[in-house]
Amino acid sequence: LYLRPSAHASPCSLTYHPVENMASEETKHEDCKYAVPWTTTVIESDIASVANFRDFQVPFYELKLKVDFDAQVMSGTAALRVAANPDTSVAVAGELFLDAMELNITGVKDDAGADLAFRIEDFAGFGKKLVVDTSSWNARAESVSREFEVTITYSVGNTSAAVCWLKPEQTAAKTHPYLFTQGQACLNRQFFPCQDTPAIKTTYRAVIAVPKGFTPVMAATMLNTVDESGKMVGETMAEFEGLECFRFEMRQPIPSYLVALAVGDLRCAEIGPRSRVWSEPCTIEAAQKEFAGITEKYIAAGEKLFGAYHWDVYDLLVMPPCFPYGGMENPRLTFVTPCLLAGDQSLGDVVAHEIAHSWFGNLVTNASWKEFFLNEGFTMYAQRRITTIVHGEAFTALEADIGITLLKEEMDAAGHDSPFTKLHTPLDEGVDPDDTYNQTPYEKGYCFLSYLRSLVPSDEEFDAFMRDWCQGHKFQSVTAEMMIEFFLSKFPDLRETLTTVEPTVETWLHAPGWPKFVPDLSAAAEMMDPATNLLAKWQSDDAAVRAEAEATDISTLHIYSQMYMLDKMVELEKGALSGGADTLAKMDELYSYGSSQNAELSLRWSQLVIKQDWTPGFKAVRAFLESQGKIRYTVPVYRMLINGSEAAQKLAAETFEATKPALHLSVVGILERVFAGKK
């Protein structure tokens, strides 16, 4: 449902309209509110959240925030539409519990403007409990609507892990400061007070006021116009004198972690019939070239496989270099790393992954972070179905092989008996879901979906299951049990197989270690063989054969084939590379890996240089670490340096000291633990 105040209603009086009509009905944006109906949640509670969502739910937020870059403070109000359990036989609590952390809360008022008592209590290292006294509402609950409004006045500074403030030198252009938020998994409680759990969904509206010369963008409908230069045009509002104001509205229900904001000197350019790319002006041309035509191919393939795309548009925001992730699937506006700007669209499959989240994760969401594979395992499977259509089976098989190899490396390092190698992650009280992050929900989750597919006669029948699951549970939060029961409702003859024949569902979900089934990826040979043959020539002691290697035009090998070859070279023990330093020098001369614009190649080249302790290549390693702050690139390279030679360890310490101010707080924390572990 969405909510709109009636023309003759009090501020709390709301008219209901079906969710299905939210995106299509013409409305005046300035006086409409959207909200989802009360949800009977599929979990009793969320161990990572204080929210008492069995008593109260927040179906709609309205944020009014101003950004002060000089003080590095964002301040304003969060107005929450609060719905009490509609079952009048249930005695709801006298207090509303909200997740909050690193927020300076200065006041809470009810919908009549009266002050409400509140307090902050400890909860965990990654959150606090904001307790709001609702006893005055409870006293009149039987005679009025079981809904009310709470407005919280607050500010958030530069200690928040969710709100990242960048200095000009940390951006691509190095001329303007920048701000961005990151909500997954449990960080948005450090952005605004909320029920920070994926168990329930909400809609929101926002006004963001910024100094002149800046543009905010949000994962929502952007209500301001865009001029011919690609800049969004601000407006004036009396309550934000001297600032430019921008309005946003998210009509589709989303979990709190998908509310996202970025503010900087931003422009946009068209890249498809329903897609734009946003970035700093200095990179907008490269970004438009990199992504032109890509998004529509992937969206169209996704619609063919999994049904309607429910988000209207799909835009990209190219983030500053310190963005720690490959991409964050914020609906309508995916945040992506600038590492994708390879110049040749060769890393576009990352966008395929984020687009696949439009169905799995954003539309249908894991109700608990314990079952993160319901987001990421499904998305990996969906991504690879999409890339099979767009790029072919060989490409998809090789990309999957690389991903599963990464899973093996992680499990070998952590131990195959680690509880975090289970699909059902054992989150204990006080454990931050972010601290359990690894490849298991992604790649082991993909293997689980592939196993289910192997039990079904055809891709088409399994695609139909995925489509029906997605469209039948759109805008809902779900559990693994729900998914399995839905699968068995489609294929009832498989119930005995999944419950009594190993690997059973119980084994898949709760047993640690390597997946009991890995799909056939033999199609990858088409792209692996050229790489294997070239590597064999480089490893040959025969001068004529090595000459053939030197004469090979590397551009004839697909980027993923080159990645595969470098992965195999990294696996070689130190000193096992034929020709040693001479081979590395010649490869760098011929292939320019040390100065490659492709981050995936730079990652592997850096690892190879460190593994073979080729000090002439250390300059390129440092340049790679200075150029970006993506977790998946930065952390493995530092780990190898710290465990390498004395020269490598020195490079690690010096580079970290120099780049630490430019890195995201989460990356700094990981690297500090890596350094401490070495010590």
N, C-alpha and C positions, 0 to 999 in steps of 0.2 A: 504494500500500500504506500501511497504518498499522501502527505498531509498538506492542506491549504487552508489558511484562516478564512472563515466566511466573512463576507462584507459586513455583517451585522453582529459578528461574534466578539466575545471578549478575547483577550490575547491567548487564552488557553483553549478556546473552542476551535475544534478542528474538523474538517470535512475529509472523509476518506475516499481515495480513488485507487483502483487496482494497480499493482506494480506493473502489470503487463502494458499499461497505457502510459507509463511514465515518460518514455522517450519520444512518444509520438504526439501527445496532446499539446497544443499550443497554449502556453501560459505566460503570464507576466512574471519574469524571473524575480523581480524585486518583492513580490508578495506571495510566493509559493514556498511551501515546506514539504519535504518528502520524508517519509519514514517507513520503516518496515513494521509489519505487525508483530505482536508478541510471539516469540518463538519458544516452543517447548524444546529446550536444548537436549541434544543427544548425549551429553555428558552431564554428570551431577555438578562437577566443579572443575576448575582448571588449576592445577598445582602451581602454575607459573603466574597466576593472577589472583588478586584479592577480590575481584568483582563478585558481588552476591547476585548473580544474574538469575537465580531462581526466585528472588524477591523483586528485583528491579532490573529493567533493561533500558538502555539508551538507544532509541531507534533513529535519533537525529541530533547532529551537532551543528552549531553555528559559531564559527570562529571569526573574530574581528581582531586583527593583529597588526601592529606597526613594527617596522624593522629599523633598528638604529645600528648602522655599521660601526660608527665611531665608538659607541659603548659596547658593541657586540651584545645587544639585548633585544629580544623580541617581546613585546608586551601587549596586553589587551584583555579580551574576554573570551571565554568559551561558554556558550549557552547550550545547555543540555535539555532536550526533551526527555523526560523520564517517565517510563511506563511501569506501573506496578503490576504484579501478577494479576491477570484478569479474573482468576478464580477467587471469587469473594469468600469462599470457604477457607482460603489460605490466609493465615495471619502473617502478613509481611513484616520484615524487620523494621525497627524504628530508626534505622540508620542506613544510608546509602554508602557503599564502599566503592571507591574508584582507585585505579592505579595512578600513581604519580611519583615522580622522582626528579630531583634537580629543578623543581618548579618553585618559584617564590610566590606563594598564594597569599593574597592580601585581603580577600573578602569573598563571601558566598552569599547570594541573595536568592529569594524565591521569586515566583512569577508576579508577586505583588510588590516587589521591591524591598521586602523586609529581610533583614540580616538573618542568616542561618548559622548556628554554631557549627564549627568544624574543628578537626584536629588531624595531625599527621602522626601515624604510628609506624614503627619498624615492621618490615615484612621479610625482605631478603636483600642480599647484596645488590640485586638488580632491580629493586623496586621498593616503594613505600606505599602505605595505605592511607588514602585520604578518606576520612570518615565525616560524612555530612549528616547532621541531625535532621531527620524527616518527621519527627514526632508531631509537629504542628500539622503536617499534611495527613499523617495517619489518623489524627483525631477527627478529621472531617472526610475521610476517605469513603465512608459509606454513603455520603449524601452528594458527592461530586464525582466527576470523572476520575478514573484511576490513573490519570496522567497529570503531570505538573512539570514546571520548568525550573531549572537551577542555573544561575549565571555565576561563573567563577572568574574573578579578576586575578590575573597572574602575570608573571614574566619569566622568561627563561634566558639564561646567559650562556657563557662559553664553556661551562663545565658539563653541559649535557652531551651525552654520547649520540643522541638522536639529531641534534641541531649542530651542524658542522659549519663553523665560521672560517672562511679562508681569507688570507691576506692577498693583495693583488699579485704578489710574486708567486703565489701558489696556483694561479690560474694560467690558462693558455696565453692570454694576451698580456697579462701582468700589468693591467691598467686599472681594474676595478676589483674591489673585494667581492666575495661570493658567499652565498649561504645555501646549504641543502640539507634536507632531512633524510634519515634512513630509519624505517620503522621495524623491519623484520629482524629478529623475531619479536622481542618484547621491548623495543626501544621507544615506541611512540608515547609511552607514559612519561618520557622525558621531553616531549614536544607539547602535549596538551593533556589535561586530566581526562581519563577515559576508562572504559572497560576494555583493558588491553588483552583481549583473548580472541582467538579465532573461532570460538564457540558460537558467537553471535555476530550479526552483521548490522550495518548502519548506513545511513546516507548523511550527507553534510553539505553545508554551504559556507563560503568564506569570503571575507573582504581582507585583502592584504594591502597595507599602505607602505609605500617605499619612497626613499628620496628620489628626486628627479634624476633621470639617467639610468635607472634600474628597471628591470622587468621581472615580475614574479610569474612563475608557471606552477600549476598544480595538476595532480592526477585527477582531473575533473573537467567538466565543460568550462571552457574559458569564454566568459561572457563579453569581454571587451573586444573591440574591432582590431584588426591588424592592418597597418598601413602598407604602402607599396614597397617600402624598404624591408618589410618583414618584421617590423617592430610593433608590439602590441601597444595600443594607445590607452593611457591612463585617464582617470577622471578625478574631479575634486569632490570631496565630502567635507562638510562642516566639522565633523568630529575629528578629522585628520588634517587639520589646517597645515598648508605648506608641503604636503606629501601628495604623491600620485596614488590613486586607489584602483585596485583591480578586483573584479568579482569572479567567483568560481562556484560551481554547483555540481555535485555528484548525485545523480538521481538513482543510479543502480546501487543496490545494497552491497557493501564490502566489509570485510573485517578491518579492525582499527589499524592493523599494521600496514595497510595499503594507502592510508592517507599520506600524501607526499607533497613537499613544497621545495622549490628552488628559486633563488633570487640572484640575478647578476645582470651583466650587460649582455642581453640575449636577443637573437634574431631567429626568424624561422624561414624555411623554404619548402616548397612542395616536393614530395618524393613519390607521390602516388595519388590515386583518386580519393582516398580517405586518410591520407597520411602526410604529415609534415615532419621535418627535423628541426630541432631547436639547438642552437649552440652559441658560443661567443662569436662575434662577427669575424674574427680572424680565422675561424675554422669552418664557417658555414658553407663555403664553396666546396671544400674537401668533403664535408659531411654529406652535402646534397649529392655529390658525385658517388660517394661510397654506397649510399643507401637507395639511390634512385631505382625504382622498379622492384626492389627486393621485397619490401613489406607486402605489397599486393599479391605477389606470387605465393607467399607463405600463408597469408590470410585466406586466399581463395582455396588453397589446398586444404587448410584447416576446416573451412566451411564444408567442403566436399566430404571430408572424413567425419567430422564431429558435430556438424549442424551449425545453426545460425551463430554469427558473431554478434554478441549482445552489447558491445561497447561503443557503437556508432563510428568512432574514429580510432586510429592507431597512430600516435605520434611518438617520436623518439627525442630524447634530450641527451646530447653528447656532453658528458660531465667533464669537470676539470681532471687533470692527470692523477690526482690523489684518490679518486673514487675507488673504493676497495673491492668492488665486485665487477664481474663481467657485465652484468645487467641486473636491474631490479625491476620486476614485472609490474610496477605500478600501473593500474588500469588506465587506459586512454593515453598514458604518457610513460613509456618505459625509459628509465634512466640507464644509459649504457656507457661503458668505458671508452675513452678516446683511443684505447689500444686497438679498437676495431677499424680505425682509419688506416688500413693497410695500403690504400691506393688502388686496389684491384678487386674489391668486393670479395676477397678470398676468405674472410672470416665472418661472412654473413650468417652462418648457421647458428651463431650466438643469438641473432635476432629471431631465428626460427624457434629457438628454445623459449624466448620471452613471449613470442606470439602464442606458442602452445599453451602458455600459462593463462591465456585469455579464456580457455575452457577449463583447464585443470590447475587449481590453485586460486584463481580469481573468481571464477564462476562457481565451481565446486571446490570447497575448501576443507582441509583437515580441521576437525573440531578441536584437536589437541596437538601440541608439538610432539607428543609421543609418537604420533603417526604421520610424521612429516613426509613419508614416502607417498602418501595419498596426494600430496602436491607434486613432489619432485620426481618420484618414480613414474607416475602417470605422464608427467610432462616430458620426461626423457623418451618414453615410448611414443608419445604423440609427436614430439619433435622429429623422431627418426622415421615415423610414417610420413610426415610432411616432407622431409628431405629426400626420402625415397622417390616421392612423386616429382620433386623439383630437380634433384641432382642425380638420382639413380641409385641402384642398389649397392654398387661397389663403393661409392662415396660414403653412404650411410654405414655400411659394414666396417669400413676402415675407421670412421669417426667413432663408432661404438667400440671397436677393438682398442682404440687409444683410451677411451673412457674406462673400460673394464681393466685395462692395464694399470691405470691410475688407482683404481679400487684395490687391486692386488698389492700395489706398493704401499698403500695406506694400511691395509690389513697386516701385511708383513711387518710394518713398523710398529703398529699398535698391539699386535697379537691377535690371532684369529679367535681367541676366546674372550676378547674384550666385549663387555656388554653393549658397547656403542656400535658393534657390528651387527646388532639385531635390527630388524625392520621396525619392530615396536620398541622404541627407545625407552629405556628405564629411567625416566626423569624422577629423581628423588626430590623431596622438599628442599628448597633453597638452591637447587641446581639451575643455573641460567641455561635455557635451551641453546643459546649461541655457543656455549662452551662444549656442546656435544656435536657441533657441525663437522661433518665429514662426507665422504662420497657414498656411504651406505644407502641413505634414502634415495639417492640419485641412481646409482648403477646397480645395486642389489635390488632396488625397487624396480628398475627396468627389467632385470632378469626375472623377477617374479611375474611381472606383466607378460613377459615373453613366454614364461612357462604356461600361464593360463591360455595364452594364444595357441601354444602347441597342442593343447587339449581340444581345440576347436577346429572344425574341418577346414576353414579358410580365413584368409585375411579379411575378406568382406564380412563374414559373420562376426568376427571379433570387432571390426570397426563399427558394426551396427550396435554391438553391446556398449562400446565406448561412447558412441553417439547418444544412445538411449540413457545411459548412466548420467551423462553430462546434462542433456536437455531435461531429463526427468528430475534432476536435483539442482537445477540452476538457482543461484543465489542462496544456496544452503550450505551448512557445515555438516560434515559427515564423518563416520567412523569406518574402520576396516571391516568391522562386523557387518555394517550396512552394505558395504561394497560387495563382500563375499555373498551375502544373501541375495543381493540383486543379480550377481553373476549366476548363481545357482537357479534363480527364477527364470533366467534365460536358457540355461543349460542344465535342467534338473537331473539328467542322467549322469552328471559328473559329481554328484554329492558324495557318493561312496568313495570315488577316487580321491577327492580332496580331503576327506576326513579319515580314511583308513590306509591309503597307499602312500608310502613315502615318495617324495616329500609332501607331507600334508600341509594344510594351511597353518596348523599349529607350529610345525617346524619352520615354515617360511617366516612367520611373524616373530617367533620367540627364540629360535636357536641362533646362537652367534656364529660368526665365521663365513666362509666362502659360500656363495649361492649354490644351491643344489642343482641348478640348471643354468646353463649359459647358452644363448641362442647360437645357431649356426651362422658364423660370420665369414664363411669361406669365400663369399663374393668379394671380400676385401683383397683377395690375391691379385685381382686385376690391377689394383693400385699399389699393392705391396711389392709385387715381383720386380718392377722396374727399380724400385728403391733398393731392394735386396741385391739385385745384380750390380747396381752402381757401387754399393758399399763393398761388395766382394772385390770389385776392381780396385778400389782404394786400399783394400787390405792385402792385395796381391804383392808378392815379392818380385813378380815378373815386370820388368821395366816397360815392356810393350803393353801389357795389360793396364798398368797404371797410366800410361799415356792415353789409353782409351778413356779412362776415367776423367783425365784432365780435359779431354776433347769433348766430353759430353755437355750438351747445352742444358743447363739445369732448368731453364724455363720450360722444357718439354715435360718435366715432372710436375704433377699437381702439387700444390702447397701441402696437402695432407700426406702425399707420398714423401715429400722432403721431411716433414715432421716425423714420419715413421722411421726414415733412415737415421735422422739425428737421435731419435730415441734409442735405436739399436746401438749407435756409437756411444751414447751416454752409459749404456749397460756394460761396456767394456771396462775391464779393470785398468787401473792406472798403469801405463806402459804397454798395454796390449794393443794400442792403436799402431798399425804398421806405419812406419815413417815418423811417428811421434809428432814433434814440433814442426817438422817440415811439411807433414800432411796438413796440419791445422793451418799453417801459414799459406799453403797453396790453395786450400779450400776457401779461406777467407779472401784471398786475392781473386779467385775465380767467381765465387758465389756472393761475396760481400755480406756474409752472414753477420759480421761484426757491426755493420751499419744498416742492417735490414730495417725497413719500416714495418715489417710484419712481426708483431709481438710474440706470436707462437714460435716463430723461428728464432727470435732473439732469446727467448727463454731457454730453448734447447741448446743453442750455441753457448750461452752463458754456462749452463750445466756441464757441457762438454769441456769447455775451457778450464773450469774449476776442477773437474774430475781428473784431467790430464795435467793439471797444474802448469798450464801454458801461460806464463806471466805476461807475455806481450799482448795477450787477449784480455787482461784484467781491466784495461781502460774501457773496453766495450762493455764489460760486466757492470762497471760502475755507472757508465752512461745509461744502461738499461734500467738500473735501480733508481737512478735520478729522474728518469723520464716518466715513471708511473708508480702507482702505489697499490696495484691490484693484489689482493691476498694470494691468489693462486700462482702468481708470478713471483712476488716479492719474498714470500716466506720460504719456498723451496730453495731459492737461490741463496738466501742468507743461511739456511740450514747447511747447505753444502759448503759455503765459505767458512762457517764456524767450525765445521768438522774437517776442514782441509788443512793445508800447509800453514806454516807460520805467516807467510805472505798473504795467504787467503784470509786468515783470521784478522790480520791487520787491516786488510781492505774492508772486511765486514764492519769492524769497529769504526773506522774512519767514515765510511759511507753512511752508516746508520746515524752517527752523530751529525753529519752534514744534512741529511734528508729528514730527520725526525720531525722538525717543525712543519714539513709539508705533507706528512702522512696522516691518514685518518686515525682517530684515537683507538679504534679497535685493532688496527694493524700495529700501532705502536705497542699496545698491550700484548699482542701475540709475540712480537719480536722480542720484547723485554723478557718474556718467559723463555723464549728460545735461547737467548743469551744467558739467562740465569741457569738454565738446564745445563749448558755447556760448562759453566763455572762450577 
